[in-house]
Amino acid sequence: MPVRLSGQLLAETFDHLRTCGDGRRECQALWVGPWSDPECITRVAHPRHSASAVGFRLDEAWLTAFWSSLAEAGEGVRVQIHTHPGAAYHSATDDAFPILATPGFLSLVIPRFALGPVGLEKAFLARFDEDQRWREVPISDHLEIA
């Protein structure tokens, strides 16, 4: 089953990526949903992080508090989203440092610091497989924008 999110949440995600990255730095967002409905994305989280044109690093205190808040709310991260300065692809750094390394987890990369049109046309989606490798997967098979 594909993960579902609203067009409004997609637009909100692009807003975070654009505002934070300012067309000069990578940025990350996380799509979160309730464990009671694993295919549904209900909100976008924008992690506190430091960033450059070629990477970002999450704030450890923020991340610790975030994991606790997810547990209390009965929620989980469904998809990590981040930008690249040029074309979208899953880099060796992306492979090595995901927020989760659980089979089935999705990682979405948005090109050009998310400055293009809101949408997933030039995006790259990778899925973490049971063999502990990231593999490109068709966006339309795994993400549904309602």
C-alpha positions in Angstrom: 0.0 0.0 0.0 1.3 3.5 -0.8 1.8 6.1 1.9 -0.9 8.8 1.6 -0.5 12.5 2.2 -2.4 15.6 1.3 -1.3 18.1 -1.3 -1.4 20.6 1.5 1.3 18.6 3.5 3.4 18.3 0.3 3.2 22.1 -0.1 4.1 22.6 3.6 7.1 20.3 3.1 8.3 22.4 0.2 7.8 25.5 2.2 10.0 24.2 5.0 12.7 23.0 2.6 12.8 26.3 0.7 12.7 28.6 3.7 15.3 26.6 5.7 17.6 25.9 2.7 17.3 29.4 1.2 18.4 28.0 -2.1 21.9 27.5 -0.7 21.8 24.7 1.8 20.3 21.2 2.0 17.4 20.7 4.4 15.4 17.8 5.8 11.8 17.2 6.7 10.1 14.1 8.0 6.6 12.8 7.2 4.9 11.4 10.3 1.8 9.4 10.8 -0.1 7.4 13.5 0.8 3.8 14.1 -3.0 3.1 14.1 -3.0 4.0 10.3 0.5 3.2 9.0 -0.2 4.4 5.4 -1.4 7.8 6.4 0.9 10.9 6.8 -0.7 13.4 9.1 2.0 16.0 9.6 5.4 17.3 8.6 8.2 17.6 11.1 11.1 20.0 10.4 14.2 18.9 12.4 16.5 21.3 14.0 19.8 20.9 12.1 22.9 22.6 10.7 23.5 22.5 7.0 25.7 23.4 4.0 25.3 23.1 0.3 26.3 19.5 0.4 24.8 18.1 3.6 23.1 18.5 7.0 23.5 17.3 10.5 20.5 16.8 12.9 20.7 18.4 16.3 21.0 15.5 18.8 19.0 17.1 21.6 16.1 17.8 19.2 16.3 14.2 17.9 16.1 12.7 21.4 13.1 14.9 22.2 11.5 14.1 18.9 11.7 10.3 19.5 10.1 10.7 22.9 7.3 12.9 21.5 6.6 10.2 18.8 6.4 7.5 21.4 4.0 9.5 23.5 1.7 10.4 20.5 1.7 6.8 19.1 3.3 8.1 15.9 6.2 7.1 13.6 8.3 8.6 10.8 7.2 7.1 7.5 9.4 9.0 5.0 12.5 11.2 5.3 12.7 14.0 2.8 15.7 16.1 2.0 17.1 18.3 -0.8 20.2 18.2 -3.0 21.7 21.2 -4.8 21.4 19.6 -8.3 19.7 16.4 -9.5 18.0 14.1 -7.0 19.6 10.8 -6.2 20.4 8.8 -3.1 24.1 9.5 -2.3 26.5 7.4 -0.3 26.1 9.8 2.6 22.3 9.4 2.3 22.8 5.6 2.3 25.0 5.7 5.4 23.1 8.2 7.6 19.3 7.7 7.4 17.1 8.7 10.3 15.9 5.0 10.3 17.4 1.9 8.8 14.3 -0.3 8.9 13.2 -2.5 6.0 10.5 -0.6 4.1 11.5 2.8 5.2 11.4 5.5 2.4 13.8 8.3 1.6 12.7 11.0 -0.8 15.2 13.4 -2.4 14.0 16.7 -3.9 16.3 18.3 -6.5 17.6 21.9 -6.7 17.0 22.7 -3.0 13.2 22.3 -3.7 13.1 25.6 -5.7 11.3 24.0 -8.6 7.5 23.4 -8.8 5.8 21.8 -5.8 5.6 18.1 -6.8 7.6 14.9 -7.2 8.2 14.9 -10.9 12.1 15.1 -10.7 12.3 13.6 -7.2 14.1 10.3 -6.3 12.6 7.8 -4.0 14.6 5.0 -2.3 13.4 2.2 -0.1 15.5 0.4 2.5 15.3 -3.3 1.7 15.5 -6.5 3.8 19.1 -6.9 2.5 20.1 -3.6 4.2 20.5 -1.7 0.9 18.7 1.4 -0.5 17.1 0.8 -3.8 15.3 3.2 -6.1 11.6 2.6 -6.3 8.8 4.1 -8.4 7.3 7.1 -6.6 3.8 6.3 -7.8 4.0 2.8 -6.3 4.9 4.1 -2.8 3.5 7.7 -2.4 0.0 8.9 -3.0 -0.8 12.6 -3.0 -4.5 13.2 -2.3 
